[in-house]
Amino acid sequence: MASDDELLRCYARDRSEEAFAELVRRHLRLVYFTAWRRTNGDGGLAEELAQQVFVTLAREAPRIERRSVLAGWLYVATRHAAAKAMRAEGRRRAREQAAFL
């Protein structure tokens, strides 16, 4: 079984869909449940954030492969995406509240 580093390198170099699918399969639970916890149990938003994080992984793979452990990168990327989404939701609610008043 290939390591995460090998799969990421294979995807970054050859754009191997199989390698990327295996990375997603291995780490989807981590990303989804991290997003779910950070969004106060909003399953729909957690799914969107998980997709966002994996799209970012696909785009940034060549740079990420030279960095640290993939699971750590995914965790931090998910936390940042969730924080950004929650800030945007708070601003939206504030605008709606102001418009209502």
PyMOL CGO cylinders between C-alpha atoms (Angstrom):
from pymol import cmd
from pymol.cgo import CYLINDER

trace = [
    CYLINDER, 0.00, 0.00, 0.00, 1.37, 3.40, -1.00, 0.3, 1, 1, 1, 1, 1, 1,
    CYLINDER, 1.37, 3.40, -1.00, 1.94, 6.11, 1.57, 0.3, 1, 1, 1, 1, 1, 1,
    CYLINDER, 1.94, 6.11, 1.57, 0.18, 9.46, 1.47, 0.3, 1, 1, 1, 1, 1, 1,
    CYLINDER, 0.18, 9.46, 1.47, 3.41, 11.09, 0.31, 0.3, 1, 1, 1, 1, 1, 1,
    CYLINDER, 3.41, 11.09, 0.31, 3.75, 8.64, -2.58, 0.3, 1, 1, 1, 1, 1, 1,
    CYLINDER, 3.75, 8.64, -2.58, 0.12, 9.11, -3.61, 0.3, 1, 1, 1, 1, 1, 1,
    CYLINDER, 0.12, 9.11, -3.61, 0.39, 12.89, -3.44, 0.3, 1, 1, 1, 1, 1, 1,
    CYLINDER, 0.39, 12.89, -3.44, 3.62, 12.81, -5.44, 0.3, 1, 1, 1, 1, 1, 1,
    CYLINDER, 3.62, 12.81, -5.44, 1.98, 10.56, -8.03, 0.3, 1, 1, 1, 1, 1, 1,
    CYLINDER, 1.98, 10.56, -8.03, -1.00, 12.88, -8.32, 0.3, 1, 1, 1, 1, 1, 1,
    CYLINDER, -1.00, 12.88, -8.32, 1.16, 16.02, -8.50, 0.3, 1, 1, 1, 1, 1, 1,
    CYLINDER, 1.16, 16.02, -8.50, 3.46, 14.55, -11.13, 0.3, 1, 1, 1, 1, 1, 1,
    CYLINDER, 3.46, 14.55, -11.13, 1.09, 12.46, -13.28, 0.3, 1, 1, 1, 1, 1, 1,
    CYLINDER, 1.09, 12.46, -13.28, -2.37, 13.77, -12.33, 0.3, 1, 1, 1, 1, 1, 1,
    CYLINDER, -2.37, 13.77, -12.33, -3.32, 10.22, -11.41, 0.3, 1, 1, 1, 1, 1, 1,
    CYLINDER, -3.32, 10.22, -11.41, -7.03, 10.11, -10.61, 0.3, 1, 1, 1, 1, 1, 1,
    CYLINDER, -7.03, 10.11, -10.61, -6.58, 6.80, -8.82, 0.3, 1, 1, 1, 1, 1, 1,
    CYLINDER, -6.58, 6.80, -8.82, -3.98, 8.29, -6.49, 0.3, 1, 1, 1, 1, 1, 1,
    CYLINDER, -3.98, 8.29, -6.49, -6.17, 11.28, -5.71, 0.3, 1, 1, 1, 1, 1, 1,
    CYLINDER, -6.17, 11.28, -5.71, -9.24, 9.09, -5.17, 0.3, 1, 1, 1, 1, 1, 1,
    CYLINDER, -9.24, 9.09, -5.17, -7.26, 7.02, -2.66, 0.3, 1, 1, 1, 1, 1, 1,
    CYLINDER, -7.26, 7.02, -2.66, -6.16, 10.17, -0.81, 0.3, 1, 1, 1, 1, 1, 1,
    CYLINDER, -6.16, 10.17, -0.81, -9.78, 11.33, -0.63, 0.3, 1, 1, 1, 1, 1, 1,
    CYLINDER, -9.78, 11.33, -0.63, -10.91, 7.90, 0.56, 0.3, 1, 1, 1, 1, 1, 1,
    CYLINDER, -10.91, 7.90, 0.56, -8.29, 7.88, 3.31, 0.3, 1, 1, 1, 1, 1, 1,
    CYLINDER, -8.29, 7.88, 3.31, -8.90, 11.40, 4.58, 0.3, 1, 1, 1, 1, 1, 1,
    CYLINDER, -8.90, 11.40, 4.58, -12.53, 12.24, 3.86, 0.3, 1, 1, 1, 1, 1, 1,
    CYLINDER, -12.53, 12.24, 3.86, -13.71, 11.38, 7.39, 0.3, 1, 1, 1, 1, 1, 1,
    CYLINDER, -13.71, 11.38, 7.39, -11.01, 13.57, 8.96, 0.3, 1, 1, 1, 1, 1, 1,
    CYLINDER, -11.01, 13.57, 8.96, -11.89, 16.53, 6.76, 0.3, 1, 1, 1, 1, 1, 1,
    CYLINDER, -11.89, 16.53, 6.76, -15.66, 16.12, 6.99, 0.3, 1, 1, 1, 1, 1, 1,
    CYLINDER, -15.66, 16.12, 6.99, -15.83, 15.66, 10.75, 0.3, 1, 1, 1, 1, 1, 1,
    CYLINDER, -15.83, 15.66, 10.75, -13.36, 18.48, 11.39, 0.3, 1, 1, 1, 1, 1, 1,
    CYLINDER, -13.36, 18.48, 11.39, -15.58, 20.76, 9.29, 0.3, 1, 1, 1, 1, 1, 1,
    CYLINDER, -15.58, 20.76, 9.29, -18.71, 19.39, 10.99, 0.3, 1, 1, 1, 1, 1, 1,
    CYLINDER, -18.71, 19.39, 10.99, -17.35, 20.18, 14.46, 0.3, 1, 1, 1, 1, 1, 1,
    CYLINDER, -17.35, 20.18, 14.46, -16.16, 23.64, 13.40, 0.3, 1, 1, 1, 1, 1, 1,
    CYLINDER, -16.16, 23.64, 13.40, -19.56, 24.50, 11.86, 0.3, 1, 1, 1, 1, 1, 1,
    CYLINDER, -19.56, 24.50, 11.86, -21.56, 23.46, 14.93, 0.3, 1, 1, 1, 1, 1, 1,
    CYLINDER, -21.56, 23.46, 14.93, -22.90, 20.28, 13.33, 0.3, 1, 1, 1, 1, 1, 1,
    CYLINDER, -22.90, 20.28, 13.33, -24.02, 21.77, 10.01, 0.3, 1, 1, 1, 1, 1, 1,
    CYLINDER, -24.02, 21.77, 10.01, -23.74, 18.70, 7.78, 0.3, 1, 1, 1, 1, 1, 1,
    CYLINDER, -23.74, 18.70, 7.78, -24.48, 20.49, 4.52, 0.3, 1, 1, 1, 1, 1, 1,
    CYLINDER, -24.48, 20.49, 4.52, -21.85, 23.14, 5.15, 0.3, 1, 1, 1, 1, 1, 1,
    CYLINDER, -21.85, 23.14, 5.15, -19.39, 20.47, 6.27, 0.3, 1, 1, 1, 1, 1, 1,
    CYLINDER, -19.39, 20.47, 6.27, -19.86, 18.66, 2.95, 0.3, 1, 1, 1, 1, 1, 1,
    CYLINDER, -19.86, 18.66, 2.95, -19.26, 21.88, 1.01, 0.3, 1, 1, 1, 1, 1, 1,
    CYLINDER, -19.26, 21.88, 1.01, -16.14, 22.61, 3.02, 0.3, 1, 1, 1, 1, 1, 1,
    CYLINDER, -16.14, 22.61, 3.02, -14.81, 19.08, 2.51, 0.3, 1, 1, 1, 1, 1, 1,
    CYLINDER, -14.81, 19.08, 2.51, -15.23, 19.50, -1.24, 0.3, 1, 1, 1, 1, 1, 1,
    CYLINDER, -15.23, 19.50, -1.24, -13.53, 22.89, -1.05, 0.3, 1, 1, 1, 1, 1, 1,
    CYLINDER, -13.53, 22.89, -1.05, -10.56, 21.47, 0.85, 0.3, 1, 1, 1, 1, 1, 1,
    CYLINDER, -10.56, 21.47, 0.85, -10.06, 18.61, -1.61, 0.3, 1, 1, 1, 1, 1, 1,
    CYLINDER, -10.06, 18.61, -1.61, -10.32, 21.01, -4.57, 0.3, 1, 1, 1, 1, 1, 1,
    CYLINDER, -10.32, 21.01, -4.57, -7.62, 23.10, -2.92, 0.3, 1, 1, 1, 1, 1, 1,
    CYLINDER, -7.62, 23.10, -2.92, -5.55, 19.94, -2.38, 0.3, 1, 1, 1, 1, 1, 1,
    CYLINDER, -5.55, 19.94, -2.38, -5.86, 19.09, -6.08, 0.3, 1, 1, 1, 1, 1, 1,
    CYLINDER, -5.86, 19.09, -6.08, -4.82, 22.59, -7.09, 0.3, 1, 1, 1, 1, 1, 1,
    CYLINDER, -4.82, 22.59, -7.09, -1.97, 22.93, -4.59, 0.3, 1, 1, 1, 1, 1, 1,
    CYLINDER, -1.97, 22.93, -4.59, -0.62, 19.35, -4.77, 0.3, 1, 1, 1, 1, 1, 1,
    CYLINDER, -0.62, 19.35, -4.77, 2.77, 20.24, -6.28, 0.3, 1, 1, 1, 1, 1, 1,
    CYLINDER, 2.77, 20.24, -6.28, 3.50, 22.68, -3.45, 0.3, 1, 1, 1, 1, 1, 1,
    CYLINDER, 3.50, 22.68, -3.45, 2.02, 20.53, -0.70, 0.3, 1, 1, 1, 1, 1, 1,
    CYLINDER, 2.02, 20.53, -0.70, 4.08, 17.45, -1.58, 0.3, 1, 1, 1, 1, 1, 1,
    CYLINDER, 4.08, 17.45, -1.58, 7.24, 19.21, -0.42, 0.3, 1, 1, 1, 1, 1, 1,
    CYLINDER, 7.24, 19.21, -0.42, 5.74, 20.12, 2.94, 0.3, 1, 1, 1, 1, 1, 1,
    CYLINDER, 5.74, 20.12, 2.94, 4.71, 18.31, 6.07, 0.3, 1, 1, 1, 1, 1, 1,
    CYLINDER, 4.71, 18.31, 6.07, 2.33, 15.47, 6.78, 0.3, 1, 1, 1, 1, 1, 1,
    CYLINDER, 2.33, 15.47, 6.78, -0.74, 15.51, 4.54, 0.3, 1, 1, 1, 1, 1, 1,
    CYLINDER, -0.74, 15.51, 4.54, -3.23, 14.80, 7.37, 0.3, 1, 1, 1, 1, 1, 1,
    CYLINDER, -3.23, 14.80, 7.37, -1.93, 17.85, 9.24, 0.3, 1, 1, 1, 1, 1, 1,
    CYLINDER, -1.93, 17.85, 9.24, -2.23, 20.02, 6.14, 0.3, 1, 1, 1, 1, 1, 1,
    CYLINDER, -2.23, 20.02, 6.14, -5.79, 18.82, 5.55, 0.3, 1, 1, 1, 1, 1, 1,
    CYLINDER, -5.79, 18.82, 5.55, -6.74, 19.46, 9.18, 0.3, 1, 1, 1, 1, 1, 1,
    CYLINDER, -6.74, 19.46, 9.18, -5.38, 23.02, 9.15, 0.3, 1, 1, 1, 1, 1, 1,
    CYLINDER, -5.38, 23.02, 9.15, -6.89, 23.75, 5.71, 0.3, 1, 1, 1, 1, 1, 1,
    CYLINDER, -6.89, 23.75, 5.71, -10.26, 22.51, 6.96, 0.3, 1, 1, 1, 1, 1, 1,
    CYLINDER, -10.26, 22.51, 6.96, -10.08, 24.64, 10.11, 0.3, 1, 1, 1, 1, 1, 1,
    CYLINDER, -10.08, 24.64, 10.11, -9.26, 27.73, 8.04, 0.3, 1, 1, 1, 1, 1, 1,
    CYLINDER, -9.26, 27.73, 8.04, -12.06, 27.03, 5.53, 0.3, 1, 1, 1, 1, 1, 1,
    CYLINDER, -12.06, 27.03, 5.53, -14.57, 26.50, 8.35, 0.3, 1, 1, 1, 1, 1, 1,
    CYLINDER, -14.57, 26.50, 8.35, -13.51, 29.67, 10.16, 0.3, 1, 1, 1, 1, 1, 1,
    CYLINDER, -13.51, 29.67, 10.16, -13.87, 31.66, 6.95, 0.3, 1, 1, 1, 1, 1, 1,
    CYLINDER, -13.87, 31.66, 6.95, -17.31, 30.15, 6.29, 0.3, 1, 1, 1, 1, 1, 1,
    CYLINDER, -17.31, 30.15, 6.29, -18.48, 30.87, 9.83, 0.3, 1, 1, 1, 1, 1, 1,
    CYLINDER, -18.48, 30.87, 9.83, -17.29, 34.50, 9.62, 0.3, 1, 1, 1, 1, 1, 1,
    CYLINDER, -17.29, 34.50, 9.62, -19.14, 34.91, 6.33, 0.3, 1, 1, 1, 1, 1, 1,
    CYLINDER, -19.14, 34.91, 6.33, -22.28, 33.39, 7.87, 0.3, 1, 1, 1, 1, 1, 1,
    CYLINDER, -22.28, 33.39, 7.87, -22.03, 35.77, 10.84, 0.3, 1, 1, 1, 1, 1, 1,
    CYLINDER, -22.03, 35.77, 10.84, -21.70, 38.77, 8.52, 0.3, 1, 1, 1, 1, 1, 1,
    CYLINDER, -21.70, 38.77, 8.52, -24.68, 37.56, 6.46, 0.3, 1, 1, 1, 1, 1, 1,
    CYLINDER, -24.68, 37.56, 6.46, -26.81, 37.21, 9.57, 0.3, 1, 1, 1, 1, 1, 1,
    CYLINDER, -26.81, 37.21, 9.57, -25.78, 40.67, 10.77, 0.3, 1, 1, 1, 1, 1, 1,
    CYLINDER, -25.78, 40.67, 10.77, -26.74, 42.18, 7.40, 0.3, 1, 1, 1, 1, 1, 1,
    CYLINDER, -26.74, 42.18, 7.40, -30.08, 40.40, 7.48, 0.3, 1, 1, 1, 1, 1, 1,
    CYLINDER, -30.08, 40.40, 7.48, -30.70, 41.59, 11.03, 0.3, 1, 1, 1, 1, 1, 1,
    CYLINDER, -30.70, 41.59, 11.03, -29.86, 45.18, 10.08, 0.3, 1, 1, 1, 1, 1, 1,
    CYLINDER, -29.86, 45.18, 10.08, -32.10, 45.00, 7.02, 0.3, 1, 1, 1, 1, 1, 1,
    CYLINDER, -32.10, 45.00, 7.02, -34.94, 43.61, 9.15, 0.3, 1, 1, 1, 1, 1, 1,
    CYLINDER, -34.94, 43.61, 9.15, -34.66, 46.45, 11.66, 0.3, 1, 1, 1, 1, 1, 1,
]
cmd.load_cgo(trace, "trace")
